[in-house]
Amino acid sequence: MDALVTTDELATQLGSPGLHLLDATWFGTLGAEGRDAAAEFAAGHIPGAAFLDLGHLSQAAAEGATAGVARLLGALGIDDGATIVLYDDSPYHSAARAWWLLKRYGVAASLLDGGIQKWRAEGRPLQTGHGAAHTVTRHLHFDPSRMRTKADVRANLDSGAEQLLDARSAARFTGAELDPRGLPTGHIPGSFNLPYGKLFAPDGTWKRGEALRAAFEDSGVDLNRPIVTTCGSGVTAAVLAFGLHLLGRDAALYDGSWTDWASDPTTPKATVTL
């Protein structure tokens, strides 16, 4: 299955053996308070989908062991031969974060282009409640090669081997806007800025081809050189990583991102005046 699945394609495949739809909606603690992803899933989701708790997945993945992630996927009935399609209803496009986390464990997944917003806008059917899954055994292999730590990023300040691309808004990147977590403002020195929303068309679908390529090139990065994506806490950095994946580029991701970097008083911070 392609990296992006259209709503038309998904509609024709609903109920197919081995197809698993996962709602990876996540609202976090900033900017979307008052919304409950699990409750919204129960109120209406794409038929046959299961709710993937992104917080639980992130916690299991953060432990760096395959057992927790394997148990989570196994409890959702997702065996080794499953075809996975992820979607969300989040302003952060959190399905991309789920895609990146699963990829680290050797689990391939596709994203529904336009998410459930497009599905709803087209008047397609919804299902309520929470379904029950048959628990299966899942085998995983952890690959840390595309994850970067603060130590890696600090070393890269000297080597310049990898380009850093920040998914946050221009105001947060430059330091013109206060950090919502109360951390120092600005960005990692030498970073480029590409606000993640620039990767989407007005209808919420992903830009493709030259339009997508132009979004990255306009940020100043060289697509022929290694790229590490970053953001506030590692969520929207995955949006940039998925966009690069659509262009055939395999980016790394600084999982701790600005929260990890800015909270350390010894790390250098840069600001830019607009």
Residue, then its C-alpha position, 0 to 999 in steps of 0.5 A: m500500500d502507498a504511503l498515502v491512501t485516499t478516502d476513495e481508496l479506503a472506502t473500497q477496502l473497508g472490511s478487507p482481511g488484514l486491514h487495520l485502521l488506527d485513529a491516532t488522534w492526540f491533542g497534547t497539553l498545549g493548544a487544544e485543551g478541553r478535547d478528549a481524543a478517546a471520547e471523540f473516537a467513541a462518538g464517531h470514527i471510520p468504521g472498523a477503526a481502533f483507537l491508538d493511544l498515542g501517549h501510551l505508544s510514545q511512552a512504550a517507545a521511549e523505553g527503547a524496548t520492543a516488549g511494550v510496543a509489541r504488547l500494545l499492537g498485539a492488544l489491538g489485534i495487529d499481527d505481523g502481516a497486518t496492513i495499517v492505515l493511520y488517521d487523526d483529527s488533530p491540529y498537530h497531524s498526530a498520525a504522522r507521529a504514530w507513523w514515525l514511532l511504528k517505523r522505528y520498530g519495523v512496522a510499516a503504515s500508511l496515512l489517510d490523506g486528509g484524515i477523518q476531516k476529509w472523510r466526514a466532509e465527503g459524507r462517508p459513514l461513521q461508527t460509534g463506540h469502541g470495538a473489541a480486538h482479539t489479542v495476538t502476538r506481535h514481533l518487532h525489531f527496534d531500529p534507533s538509526r533515525m533517532r537523534t538525542k541532545a548529545d547527537v545534536r550538540a555534536n552536530l553543531d560542530s560537525g554540521a554533518e546534518q541539517l536541522l529543520d524545525a517544524r514550529s511556527a516562525a514566531r516561536f522559531t525566531g523567539a518573537e513569541l514566548d514558549p508555551r511551556g515557559l522555556p527559553t525562546g528561539h531555536i537550535p543554532g544553525s536550524f532552518n524553519l519550516p512550519y509543518g502546516k506548509l506541507f498541506a493544501p487548503d483542504g487538509t490533504w498533503k502537498r505532493g510532487e513539486a509543491l511539496r518539494a518547493a516547501f522544503e527548498d523554500s526553507g533553505v534545506d538541501l534535500n540532497r543532504p542529511i536532515v534531522t527534523t525537530c519541533g517543540s516536543g517531537v510530534t510535528a517534527a514527524v510531520l516533516a519526516f513524513g513529508l520527506h518520506l513522500l519525497g523519497r528522503d529518509a530523515a532522522l528526528y530529534d525526539g526531545s526537540w526544543t523542550d529537551w534542548a531549551s530546558d538545559p541551561t548549557t545548550p546554546k540558543a539562537t534568536v532571529t529578529l523578523 
